[in-house]
Amino acid sequence: MKIAVTGKGGVGKTTFAAVLARLYASEGRTVLTADVDPDSNLGLALGFTPEELSEIVPISKMRELIAQRTGSSGDGLGKFFKINPKVDDIPEKFAKEKNGVRMLVMGTVETGGSGCVCPEHVVLRRLISHLILQRDEVVIMDMEAGLEHLGRGTADSMDQFIVVVEPGARSVQTYHQIKKLAGDLGIRRVSVVANKIRDARDEDFIRGQIPQQDLLGMIHYSPEVAAADRDAVSPYDAAPSATDEIRQIKQIIDKEEV
């Protein structure tokens, strides 16, 4: 099972990705998560403490590792380097575990004027491809709205590509943009989870904007989720109503994969 979760900032995609990961782990499944969002906060939602997270170095910041694997000088500017570096041992070496879920923090690539083809980007893209194409456990990626780390061969091997939206025009617009980008990469199915639903008007809005066959389910607004974020604890432990709704969505995902 390979799942990518994306959407514009603030819609709750990290909450959804984290609770989904912990639900799979609660079944005894081996689960590996990847935090691919530059605004990295998947760890808190999984239950890592701020102190534990402060000790994690994102893969993109591991200068010596990247230089060693790509054959670059360390800065990558104006140099030749490998575009197929070894990455298969990175999950075992650098993933951290909490509550039965292992997590890799990818980090962001600060390319400046050098463009996006740099050693850091090559390693991240190669690593994501490895997670999707060659790992045999449940892999859940918490991604930003952009898809630049996904290549065509990688993207069309996803089991689920899920866009989290909230009931608002800007969020739905982001969904349409992501769906177009996904289509350009050969992703045939883009599913939607609607979050922060408050009332029947929100439900009607979502049903009017999202094709029925693409809508996996809705998660209602929960003060418990907001409190979990404020208290830096996992919503899986602190927000049972939201967790139950995500469990129902997971059941739909599982049926689609049978």
Disulfide bonds with the S-S distance in Angstrom:
none
